[in-house]
Amino acid sequence: MYAIIKSGGKQYRVQSGEQLRVETLVAEVGAAVSFDHVLMVGAGADARVGAPLVAGAKVTATVVAHGRGDKVRIFKLRRRKHYQKSQGHRQNYTEVRIDDIVAGA
């Protein structure tokens, strides 16, 4: 069974036992977090699609680590104008392990 959850403006397809990186969550390492924005749950013919959310569905997870992603380089150049601008950005993330998927009523 899998679920599609929404966290940090993005959607993720999750299964029990897998680890994934989501946008930064305010939680300590080892703390339990729950995702209530479940858009779809189930598999195959038993799949339930919400409109927009599945009522009573919940995904619980455990925070494994916090970190920062790879650097994304931004380089802007205007040709023949002697204009160059360079920037960099590293996005923060939280790595979570999916523990349980509750399908709801």
VOBA-1610 file (N, C-alpha, C; in pm, whole numbers, padded with zeros to 5 digits, always signed):
BEGIN
Met+00085-00118+00000Met+00000+00000+00000Met+00089+00124+00000Tyr+00046+00225-00073Tyr+00121+00349-00077Tyr+00024+00466-00061Ala+00083+00583-00039Ala+00003+00704-00024Ala+00074+00818-00094Ile-00004+00917-00133Ile+00052+01040-00188Ile+00020+01150-00088Ile+00129+01212-00035Ile+00113+01314+00067Ile+00161+01448+00013Lys+00117+01554+00080Lys+00159+01689+00043Lys+00234+01748+00161Ser+00356+01795+00136Ser+00436+01855+00242Ser+00525+01962+00180Gly+00520+02081+00234Gly+00606+02188+00184Gly+00575+02230+00042Gly+00450+02217-00001Gly+00412+02257-00135Gly+00445+02154-00242Lys+00495+02039-00203Lys+00530+01934-00298Lys+00452+01807-00263Gln+00440+01720-00360Gln+00369+01594-00339Gln+00468+01479-00348Tyr+00453+01381-00259Tyr+00544+01267-00251Tyr+00464+01137-00249Arg+00514+01036-00320Arg+00456+00902-00316Arg+00537+00823-00215Val+00473+00774-00108Val+00544+00710+00002Val+00489+00570+00028Gln+00576+00483+00080Gln+00539+00349+00126Gln+00601+00329+00263Ser+00549+00235+00337Ser+00602+00207+00471Ser+00747+00158+00460Gly+00831+00210+00548Gly+00970+00167+00555Gly+01067+00248+00471Glu+01022+00330+00379Glu+01116+00404+00295Glu+01151+00538+00358Gln+01266+00592+00317Gln+01312+00721+00364Gln+01304+00822+00251Leu+01269+00945+00284Leu+01266+01049+00184Leu+01301+01183+00244Arg+01341+01275+00157Arg+01376+01409+00200Arg+01262+01503+00166Val+01215+01575+00267Val+01109+01673+00249Val+01162+01810+00289Glu+01084+01913+00263Glu+01121+02047+00307Glu+01137+02047+00459Thr+01213+02141+00510Thr+01247+02145+00651Thr+01123+02143+00741Leu+01122+02052+00838Leu+01017+02042+00938Leu+01073+02085+01073Val+00991+02147+01154Val+01033+02189+01287Val+01010+02073+01382Ala+01109+01984+01392Ala+01101+01867+01480Ala+01242+01819+01510Glu+01260+01764+01627Glu+01390+01711+01666Glu+01415+01576+01599Val+01542+01539+01589Val+01579+01407+01536Val+01525+01300+01629Gly+01455+01202+01574Gly+01395+01096+01652Gly+01249+01122+01688Ala+01201+01242+01663Ala+01062+01276+01695Ala+00968+01217+01590Ala+00845+01191+01631Ala+00744+01140+01540Ala+00668+01257+01480Val+00647+01253+01350Val+00568+01355+01281Val+00457+01285+01204Ser+00349+01357+01179Ser+00240+01298+01102Ser+00202+01393+00990Phe+00169+01335+00876Phe+00127+01410+00759Phe-00023+01387+00742Asp-00101+01494+00758Asp-00246+01482+00749Asp-00299+01514+00609His-00217+01578+00527His-00259+01611+00391His-00232+01492+00300Val-00323+01395+00302Val-00310+01274+00220Val-00404+01288+00101Leu-00348+01288-00020Leu-00427+01308-00140Leu-00481+01177-00197Met-00407+01066-00173Met-00449+00936-00224Met-00389+00829-00135Val-00461+00719-00116Val-00410+00609-00035Val-00462+00479-00094Gly-00379+00374-00085Gly-00419+00243-00135Gly-00331+00199-00251Ala-00373+00090-00317Ala-00300+00039-00432Ala-00398-00037-00521Gly-00379-00024-00651Gly-00462-00099-00745Gly-00608-00058-00740Ala-00695-00158-00733Ala-00839-00133-00732Ala-00887-00077-00598Asp-00807-00092-00492Asp-00846-00044-00359Asp-00806+00101-00334Ala-00751+00169-00433Ala-00703+00306-00414Ala-00820+00401-00390Arg-00800+00491-00294Arg-00900+00593-00263Arg-00839+00729-00293Val-00905+00807-00376Val-00858+00940-00414Val-00944+01042-00342Gly-00879+01138-00279Gly-00953+01240-00205Gly-00999+01352-00295Ala-01090+01433-00243Ala-01139+01549-00316Ala-01142+01670-00224Pro-01036+01737-00191Pro-00899+01712-00233Pro-00822+01617-00140Leu-00870+01596-00016Leu-00799+01511+00078Leu-00883+01388+00112Val-00815+01277+00148Val-00883+01157+00192Val-00920+01176+00339Ala-01047+01162+00371Ala-01095+01185+00507Ala-01041+01077+00601Gly-00980+01120+00711Gly-00932+01028+00814Gly-00800+00962+00784Ala-00742+00985+00668Ala-00613+00923+00635Ala-00499+01001+00697Lys-00396+00926+00736Lys-00282+00989+00802Lys-00158+00904+00776Val-00044+00969+00761Val+00084+00900+00745Val+00174+00943+00860Thr+00227+00847+00935Thr+00318+00878+01045Thr+00460+00847+01004Ala+00553+00929+01053Ala+00694+00914+01016Ala+00782+00953+01133Thr+00909+00916+01126Thr+01008+00951+01226Thr+01118+01032+01160Val+01159+01141+01225Val+01265+01226+01172Val+01398+01156+01191Val+01471+01136+01080Val+01600+01068+01084Val+01714+01169+01094Ala+01708+01276+01014Ala+01818+01373+01012Ala+01771+01504+00949His+01848+01608+00976His+01831+01736+00909His+01959+01760+00829Gly+01947+01832+00719Gly+02067+01858+00641Gly+02045+01967+00539Arg+02147+01984+00454Arg+02142+02083+00347Arg+02178+02013+00217Gly+02106+02047+00113Gly+02127+01985-00017Gly+02250+02038-00088Asp+02272+01989-00208Asp+02384+02034-00289Asp+02364+02179-00330Lys+02476+02246-00357Lys+02469+02386-00397Lys+02418+02398-00539Val+02324+02488-00557Val+02273+02522-00689Val+02337+02655-00727Arg+02407+02657-00838Arg+02474+02780-00882Arg+02386+02855-00980Ile+02374+02988-00955Ile+02298+03077-01042Ile+02397+03174-01104Phe+02404+03179-01236Phe+02496+03269-01305Phe+02418+03347-01410Lys+02422+03478-01398Lys+02353+03565-01493Lys+02457+03645-01570Leu+02432+03659-01699Leu+02527+03728-01786Leu+02450+03805-01892Arg+02484+03932-01907Arg+02432+04012-02017Arg+02546+04033-02115Arg+02532+03979-02232Arg+02642+03986-02327Arg+02665+04129-02374Arg+02789+04163-02389Arg+02838+04293-02437Arg+02804+04409-02343Lys+02759+04381-02222Lys+02721+04488-02129Lys+02809+04490-02004His+02907+04402-01998His+02998+04392-01884His+02921+04369-01754Tyr+02820+04278-01761Tyr+02738+04247-01645Tyr+02745+04098-01620Gln+02796+04062-01502Gln+02798+03923-01459Gln+02758+03919-01312Lys+02673+03823-01280Lys+02628+03809-01142Lys+02627+03661-01109Ser+02685+03625-00996Ser+02692+03485-00956Ser+02633+03470-00816Gln+02548+03371-00800Gln+02489+03343-00670Gln+02490+03192-00647Gly+02471+03152-00523Gly+02459+03012-00490Gly+02351+02994-00384His+02295+02872-00379His+02188+02845-00283His+02195+02700-00241Arg+02177+02674-00111Arg+02166+02538-00059Arg+02036+02528+00017Gln+01951+02434-00025Gln+01819+02419+00036Gln+01827+02327+00158Asn+01763+02366+00267Asn+01755+02281+00385Asn+01652+02172+00364Tyr+01674+02056+00425Tyr+01578+01946+00414Tyr+01573+01869+00546Thr+01468+01789+00560Thr+01453+01697+00672Thr+01434+01558+00613Glu+01512+01463+00658Glu+01498+01325+00611Glu+01411+01249+00710Val+01305+01187+00658Val+01210+01114+00742Val+01197+00970+00695Arg+01165+00882+00789Arg+01137+00742+00759Arg+00988+00718+00781Ile+00920+00666+00681Ile+00776+00642+00688Ile+00752+00517+00772Asp+00673+00531+00879Asp+00646+00420+00970Asp+00514+00351+00938Asp+00410+00429+00919Asp+00277+00368+00907Asp+00187+00454+00819Ile+00100+00388+00745Ile+00000+00455+00663Ile-00138+00411+00712Val-00217+00507+00760Val-00352+00477+00807Val-00450+00526+00701Ala-00530+00433+00647Ala-00618+00466+00535Ala-00741+00545+00579Gly-00780+00539+00703Gly-00897+00612+00750Gly-01025+00534+00728Ala-01139+00603+00748Ala-01269+00537+00739Ala-01313+00516+00595
//
